Amino acid sequence: HVVLTDWDMPEMDGLEFVKQLRAIPTPKPPVVIFCTSKNTAQDVHAGIRAGADDYIVKPFDEAGLRAKLERLGRG
């Protein structure tokens, strides 16, 4: 369990999605990684504050994503 989510989505933004996801009680919460083009330090901090475990900026390559997953124990 890993959730890769974008920030800009049609029904709710990624920040709200992650907040709602984290509010669901679960014995083993998923790792959440934002995959987005929002790339300012402010954006990264907002994503992490919302409950994401990590953040990767588009465009990214497979090696970059794999490194994040391995660092988070999901490689």
OpenMM code with the backbone's topology and positions (N, CA, C; nanometers):
from openmm import Vec3, app, unit

residues = "HIS VAL VAL LEU THR ASP TRP ASP MET PRO GLU MET ASP GLY LEU GLU PHE VAL LYS GLN LEU ARG ALA ILE PRO THR PRO LYS PRO PRO VAL VAL ILE PHE CYS THR SER LYS ASN THR ALA GLN ASP VAL HIS ALA GLY ILE ARG ALA GLY ALA ASP ASP TYR ILE VAL LYS PRO PHE ASP GLU ALA GLY LEU ARG ALA LYS LEU GLU ARG LEU GLY ARG GLY".split()
positions = [
    Vec3(0.0483, -0.1072, 0.0000),
    Vec3(0.0000, 0.0000, 0.0000),
    Vec3(0.0611, 0.1357, 0.0000),
    Vec3(0.0535, 0.1827, -0.1215),
    Vec3(0.1061, 0.3145, -0.1543),
    Vec3(-0.0010, 0.3895, -0.2309),
    Vec3(-0.0157, 0.5165, -0.1997),
    Vec3(-0.1060, 0.6032, -0.2745),
    Vec3(-0.0210, 0.7106, -0.3401),
    Vec3(-0.0283, 0.7176, -0.4719),
    Vec3(0.0333, 0.8267, -0.5482),
    Vec3(-0.0807, 0.9169, -0.5892),
    Vec3(-0.0743, 1.0428, -0.5509),
    Vec3(-0.1852, 1.1328, -0.5820),
    Vec3(-0.1349, 1.2650, -0.6373),
    Vec3(-0.2137, 1.3234, -0.7213),
    Vec3(-0.1841, 1.4554, -0.7745),
    Vec3(-0.2449, 1.5594, -0.6813),
    Vec3(-0.2072, 1.6814, -0.7004),
    Vec3(-0.2603, 1.7927, -0.6220),
    Vec3(-0.3905, 1.8428, -0.6843),
    Vec3(-0.3867, 1.8623, -0.8166),
    Vec3(-0.5015, 1.9180, -0.8890),
    Vec3(-0.5881, 1.8051, -0.9427),
    Vec3(-0.7066, 1.7913, -0.8819),
    Vec3(-0.8015, 1.6890, -0.9239),
    Vec3(-0.9388, 1.7538, -0.9356),
    Vec3(-1.0303, 1.6945, -1.0130),
    Vec3(-1.1579, 1.7614, -1.0407),
    Vec3(-1.2541, 1.7734, -0.9225),
    Vec3(-1.2651, 1.6738, -0.8367),
    Vec3(-1.3662, 1.6771, -0.7304),
    Vec3(-1.3159, 1.7423, -0.6014),
    Vec3(-1.1907, 1.7165, -0.5661),
    Vec3(-1.1302, 1.7787, -0.4484),
    Vec3(-0.9806, 1.7856, -0.4741),
    Vec3(-0.9139, 1.8811, -0.4124),
    Vec3(-0.7701, 1.8886, -0.4366),
    Vec3(-0.6971, 1.7825, -0.3541),
    Vec3(-0.5739, 1.7598, -0.3895),
    Vec3(-0.4946, 1.6567, -0.3247),
    Vec3(-0.4762, 1.6786, -0.1763),
    Vec3(-0.4660, 1.8035, -0.1344),
    Vec3(-0.4501, 1.8314, 0.0085),
    Vec3(-0.5709, 1.7799, 0.0855),
    Vec3(-0.6897, 1.8103, 0.0370),
    Vec3(-0.8117, 1.7650, 0.1049),
    Vec3(-0.8230, 1.6136, 0.0987),
    Vec3(-0.7864, 1.5538, -0.0148),
    Vec3(-0.7893, 1.4084, -0.0285),
    Vec3(-0.7014, 1.3423, 0.0773),
    Vec3(-0.5789, 1.3919, 0.0926),
    Vec3(-0.4865, 1.3322, 0.1892),
    Vec3(-0.5378, 1.3522, 0.3314),
    Vec3(-0.5899, 1.4691, 0.3622),
    Vec3(-0.6457, 1.4928, 0.4962),
    Vec3(-0.7591, 1.3942, 0.5254),
    Vec3(-0.8475, 1.3743, 0.4277),
    Vec3(-0.9594, 1.2818, 0.4484),
    Vec3(-0.9111, 1.1375, 0.4576),
    Vec3(-0.8129, 1.1027, 0.3764),
    Vec3(-0.7562, 0.9683, 0.3813),
    Vec3(-0.6954, 0.9412, 0.5185),
    Vec3(-0.6210, 1.0367, 0.5708),
    Vec3(-0.5563, 1.0199, 0.7018),
    Vec3(-0.6570, 1.0152, 0.8161),
    Vec3(-0.7775, 1.0657, 0.7941),
    Vec3(-0.8804, 1.0631, 0.8982),
    Vec3(-0.9488, 0.9267, 0.9094),
    Vec3(-0.9256, 0.8395, 0.8121),
    Vec3(-0.9861, 0.7061, 0.8148),
    Vec3(-0.9039, 0.6175, 0.9075),
    Vec3(-0.9651, 0.5636, 1.0129),
    Vec3(-0.8893, 0.4767, 1.1023),
    Vec3(-0.8501, 0.3468, 1.0319),
    Vec3(-0.7246, 0.3127, 1.0387),
    Vec3(-0.6758, 0.1898, 0.9768),
    Vec3(-0.5539, 0.1410, 1.0542),
    Vec3(-0.5400, 0.0100, 1.0697),
    Vec3(-0.4257, -0.0401, 1.1454),
    Vec3(-0.2913, -0.0152, 1.0767),
    Vec3(-0.2921, -0.0117, 0.9446),
    Vec3(-0.1677, 0.0114, 0.8713),
    Vec3(-0.1940, 0.1151, 0.7614),
    Vec3(-0.1767, 0.2436, 0.7938),
    Vec3(-0.2055, 0.3472, 0.6937),
    Vec3(-0.1115, 0.3374, 0.5737),
    Vec3(-0.1611, 0.3721, 0.4552),
    Vec3(-0.0766, 0.3658, 0.3366),
    Vec3(0.0268, 0.4788, 0.3356),
    Vec3(0.1348, 0.4547, 0.2638),
    Vec3(0.2316, 0.5598, 0.2350),
    Vec3(0.1681, 0.6471, 0.1268),
    Vec3(0.1754, 0.7778, 0.1431),
    Vec3(0.1169, 0.8704, 0.0462),
    Vec3(0.2276, 0.9580, -0.0114),
    Vec3(0.2336, 0.9626, -0.1444),
    Vec3(0.3307, 1.0463, -0.2145),
    Vec3(0.2555, 1.1367, -0.3107),
    Vec3(0.2785, 1.2662, -0.2983),
    Vec3(0.2258, 1.3610, -0.3965),
    Vec3(0.3122, 1.3537, -0.5217),
    Vec3(0.2498, 1.3421, -0.6378),
    Vec3(0.3161, 1.3491, -0.7677),
    Vec3(0.2527, 1.4681, -0.8382),
    Vec3(0.3224, 1.5797, -0.8412),
    Vec3(0.2595, 1.7026, -0.8895),
    Vec3(0.3612, 1.7960, -0.9525),
    Vec3(0.3125, 1.8914, -1.0273),
    Vec3(0.4000, 1.9930, -1.0865),
    Vec3(0.4187, 2.1119, -0.9917),
    Vec3(0.3446, 2.1149, -0.8819),
    Vec3(0.3619, 2.2229, -0.7838),
    Vec3(0.4967, 2.2007, -0.7153),
    Vec3(0.5869, 2.2974, -0.7322),
    Vec3(0.7250, 2.2701, -0.6927),
    Vec3(0.7895, 2.3724, -0.5999),
    Vec3(0.7115, 2.4594, -0.5394),
    Vec3(0.7745, 2.5539, -0.4482),
    Vec3(0.7920, 2.4876, -0.3111),
    Vec3(0.8816, 2.5433, -0.2313),
    Vec3(0.9018, 2.4909, -0.0962),
    Vec3(0.7715, 2.4987, -0.0179),
    Vec3(0.6950, 2.6046, -0.0398),
    Vec3(0.5659, 2.6220, 0.0271),
    Vec3(0.4702, 2.5072, -0.0082),
    Vec3(0.4691, 2.4674, -0.1364),
    Vec3(0.3837, 2.3572, -0.1801),
    Vec3(0.4252, 2.2265, -0.1122),
    Vec3(0.5546, 2.1990, -0.1111),
    Vec3(0.6045, 2.0759, -0.0494),
    Vec3(0.5649, 2.0718, 0.0977),
    Vec3(0.5864, 2.1808, 0.1687),
    Vec3(0.5518, 2.1855, 0.3107),
    Vec3(0.4020, 2.1661, 0.3316),
    Vec3(0.3195, 2.2259, 0.2455),
    Vec3(0.1740, 2.2103, 0.2578),
    Vec3(0.1338, 2.0646, 0.2369),
    Vec3(0.1955, 1.9994, 0.1401),
    Vec3(0.1651, 1.8581, 0.1139),
    Vec3(0.2016, 1.7691, 0.2312),
    Vec3(0.3169, 1.7930, 0.2898),
    Vec3(0.3612, 1.7132, 0.4046),
    Vec3(0.2717, 1.7421, 0.5262),
    Vec3(0.2392, 1.8698, 0.5476),
    Vec3(0.1496, 1.9061, 0.6589),
    Vec3(0.0123, 1.8406, 0.6431),
    Vec3(-0.0327, 1.8242, 0.5198),
    Vec3(-0.1629, 1.7621, 0.4953),
    Vec3(-0.1622, 1.6133, 0.5280),
    Vec3(-0.0419, 1.5534, 0.5350),
    Vec3(-0.0329, 1.4123, 0.5708),
    Vec3(0.0424, 1.3251, 0.4730),
    Vec3(0.0957, 1.3840, 0.3658),
    Vec3(0.1749, 1.3041, 0.2716),
    Vec3(0.3069, 1.2640, 0.3363),
    Vec3(0.3575, 1.1487, 0.2965),
    Vec3(0.4854, 1.1005, 0.3473),
    Vec3(0.6021, 1.1542, 0.2653),
    Vec3(0.5765, 1.1845, 0.1397),
    Vec3(0.6817, 1.2373, 0.0529),
    Vec3(0.6173, 1.3103, -0.0632),
    Vec3(0.7008, 1.3637, -0.1499),
    Vec3(0.6572, 1.4546, -0.2548),
    Vec3(0.7534, 1.4379, -0.3709),
    Vec3(0.7016, 1.4199, -0.4906),
    Vec3(0.7873, 1.4122, -0.6087),
    Vec3(0.7293, 1.5062, -0.7145),
    Vec3(0.8176, 1.5833, -0.7772),
    Vec3(0.7746, 1.6856, -0.8725),
    Vec3(0.7804, 1.6300, -1.0149),
    Vec3(0.6736, 1.6559, -1.0903),
    Vec3(0.6683, 1.6189, -1.2325),
    Vec3(0.7548, 1.7148, -1.3125),
    Vec3(0.8157, 1.6723, -1.4178),
    Vec3(0.8282, 1.5331, -1.4580),
    Vec3(0.9327, 1.4624, -1.3709),
    Vec3(0.9104, 1.3355, -1.3467),
    Vec3(1.0069, 1.2557, -1.2713),
    Vec3(1.0304, 1.1270, -1.3480),
    Vec3(1.1396, 1.0606, -1.3137),
    Vec3(1.1690, 0.9352, -1.3821),
    Vec3(1.1483, 0.8179, -1.2864),
    Vec3(1.1529, 0.7007, -1.3418),
    Vec3(1.1295, 0.5796, -1.2634),
    Vec3(1.2305, 0.5657, -1.1496),
    Vec3(1.3563, 0.5996, -1.1765),
    Vec3(1.4598, 0.5870, -1.0732),
    Vec3(1.4304, 0.6780, -0.9537),
    Vec3(1.3844, 0.7991, -0.9795),
    Vec3(1.3518, 0.8916, -0.8716),
    Vec3(1.2366, 0.8417, -0.7861),
    Vec3(1.1330, 0.7901, -0.8515),
    Vec3(1.0187, 0.7363, -0.7781),
    Vec3(1.0597, 0.6117, -0.7011),
    Vec3(1.1361, 0.5255, -0.7645),
    Vec3(1.1818, 0.4025, -0.6983),
    Vec3(1.2637, 0.4358, -0.5734),
    Vec3(1.3500, 0.5374, -0.5799),
    Vec3(1.4319, 0.5772, -0.4656),
    Vec3(1.3437, 0.6241, -0.3502),
    Vec3(1.2406, 0.7025, -0.3812),
    Vec3(1.1489, 0.7470, -0.2752),
    Vec3(1.0759, 0.6293, -0.2128),
    Vec3(1.0283, 0.5363, -0.2957),
    Vec3(0.9576, 0.4201, -0.2441),
    Vec3(1.0490, 0.3350, -0.1559),
    Vec3(1.1722, 0.3167, -0.1979),
    Vec3(1.2672, 0.2381, -0.1180),
    Vec3(1.2958, 0.3079, 0.0151),
    Vec3(1.3120, 0.4389, 0.0112),
    Vec3(1.3370, 0.5143, 0.1339),
    Vec3(1.2196, 0.5018, 0.2310),
    Vec3(1.1004, 0.4898, 0.1769),
    Vec3(0.9798, 0.4768, 0.2595),
    Vec3(0.9458, 0.3315, 0.2931),
    Vec3(1.0345, 0.2394, 0.2557),
    Vec3(1.0139, 0.0992, 0.2864),
    Vec3(0.9126, 0.0292, 0.1985),
    Vec3(0.8883, 0.0842, 0.0804),
    Vec3(0.7903, 0.0256, -0.0113),
    Vec3(0.8516, -0.0087, -0.1474),
    Vec3(0.9826, -0.0213, -0.1528),
    Vec3(1.0536, -0.0449, -0.2788),
    Vec3(1.0466, -0.1775, -0.3288),
] * unit.nanometer
topology = app.Topology()
chain = topology.addChain("A")
for resn in residues:
    res = topology.addResidue(resn, chain)
    for name in ("N", "CA", "C"):
        topology.addAtom(name, app.Element.getBySymbol(name[0]), res)
